[in-house]
């Protein structure tokens, strides 16, 4: 289970833009985190169901 969690945070850092965020404030950063995890979940669900290929992400 830990590997799955680490993959999500790794994706957020590389693709989601959380490695160097430009936002100031806890509310803005949490909104960016929520949006990033939402996109990650949609991509993950899409690749599991077959309508999205995860190879070009």
C-alpha positions as CSV (number, residue, x, y, z in Angstrom):
1,X,0.0,0.0,0.0
2,X,2.9,2.4,0.8
3,X,4.2,2.0,-2.8
4,X,0.9,3.2,-4.2
5,X,0.9,6.2,-1.9
6,X,4.5,7.1,-2.8
7,X,3.7,6.8,-6.5
8,X,1.0,9.5,-6.1
9,X,3.2,11.9,-4.3
10,X,6.0,11.3,-6.9
11,X,3.6,12.0,-9.7
12,X,2.5,15.2,-8.0
13,X,6.1,16.3,-7.6
14,X,7.0,15.6,-11.3
15,X,3.9,16.3,-13.3
16,X,1.6,18.1,-10.8
17,X,4.0,20.9,-10.1
18,X,4.4,20.5,-6.4
19,X,8.2,20.3,-6.4
20,X,8.5,24.1,-6.7
21,X,5.2,25.6,-6.0
22,X,4.6,29.3,-6.7
23,X,1.7,29.6,-4.3
24,X,1.8,31.3,-0.9
25,X,-0.5,30.3,1.9
26,X,-1.9,27.1,3.3
27,X,-5.3,27.4,1.6
28,X,-3.9,27.9,-1.9
29,X,-1.4,25.1,-1.4
30,X,-4.0,22.7,-0.2
31,X,-6.2,23.6,-3.2
32,X,-3.3,22.8,-5.5
33,X,-2.8,19.5,-3.7
34,X,-6.5,18.6,-3.9
35,X,-6.6,19.4,-7.6
36,X,-3.4,17.5,-8.3
37,X,-4.6,14.4,-6.5
38,X,-8.0,14.6,-8.3
39,X,-6.3,14.6,-11.7
40,X,-4.0,11.8,-10.6
41,X,-7.1,9.7,-9.5
42,X,-8.8,10.4,-12.8
43,X,-5.8,9.3,-14.8
44,X,-5.4,6.3,-12.6
45,X,-9.0,5.3,-13.0
46,X,-8.8,5.9,-16.7
47,X,-5.8,3.7,-17.1
48,X,-7.5,0.9,-15.0
49,X,-10.7,1.0,-17.1
50,X,-8.8,1.2,-20.4
51,X,-9.8,4.5,-21.9
52,X,-6.5,6.2,-21.0
53,X,-3.0,4.9,-21.7
54,X,-0.7,5.8,-18.8
55,X,2.3,5.5,-21.0
56,X,2.3,9.1,-22.2
57,X,1.7,10.7,-18.8
